[in-house]
Amino acid sequence: MEIEVDEDVSYEDRPIQILDVREQVLKGKTISLVEVLWLHHGVKEATWKRKIEVNEKYSDLFSNL
C-alpha cells in the first residue's frame, strides 16, 4: 500500500474501522467513546476518540454498528 505524501511531507491518516464503543463518566458527565483503527497503523495503535467528533467527520464508519 502506498502512502500519498503532500509537498510539506505530511499525509492524512484516515480511520478505517470502529473496533469498540464504550461510555466513560467524567465529572458526572457520560461521554461516548469509540476505538478507531487508522489506515496506516496496526490494531495496537488504535486510539480512543469522542464518538460525536468521529461521527461528524467520518459518519460512514457507523453504518456497521
C-alpha positions in Angstrom: 0.0 0.0 0.0 1.4 3.4 -1.0 1.1 6.5 1.2 0.4 9.7 -0.5 2.7 12.4 0.8 2.0 16.1 0.4 4.6 18.7 -0.6 5.2 19.5 3.1 6.0 15.8 3.7 2.8 15.2 5.6 -0.1 12.8 5.0 -3.7 12.4 6.1 -4.3 9.3 8.1 -7.9 8.1 7.8 -9.9 5.9 10.1 -11.0 2.6 8.5 -12.9 0.8 11.3 -14.5 1.3 14.7 -13.2 -1.5 16.9 -15.1 -0.9 20.2 -17.5 1.5 21.8 -17.7 2.5 25.5 -19.0 5.1 27.8 -16.9 6.9 30.4 -18.1 9.0 33.2 -16.0 12.2 33.9 -17.1 14.7 36.5 -20.6 13.4 36.4 -20.9 13.6 32.6 -21.2 10.5 30.5 -19.0 10.6 27.3 -19.4 8.1 24.5 -16.0 6.9 23.1 -15.0 4.8 20.1 -11.8 2.9 19.5 -10.7 3.8 16.0 -8.4 1.8 13.7 -6.4 4.0 11.4 -5.4 3.2 7.8 -1.6 3.1 8.2 -1.5 1.7 11.7 -2.0 -1.7 13.4 -4.6 -2.7 16.0 -2.2 -1.9 18.8 -2.0 1.7 17.7 -5.8 2.2 17.6 -6.9 5.3 19.6 -10.0 6.2 21.7 -11.8 9.3 20.4 -15.0 11.0 21.3 -17.9 9.3 19.4 -19.6 12.6 18.4 -16.4 14.0 16.8 -15.7 10.9 14.8 -19.3 10.7 13.7 -19.2 14.3 12.5 -16.1 13.7 10.3 -16.5 10.1 9.4 -20.2 9.1 9.6 -19.8 6.3 7.2 -17.9 4.3 9.8 -21.0 4.0 11.9 -23.1 2.2 9.2 -22.0 -1.2 10.5 -22.6 -0.5 14.3 
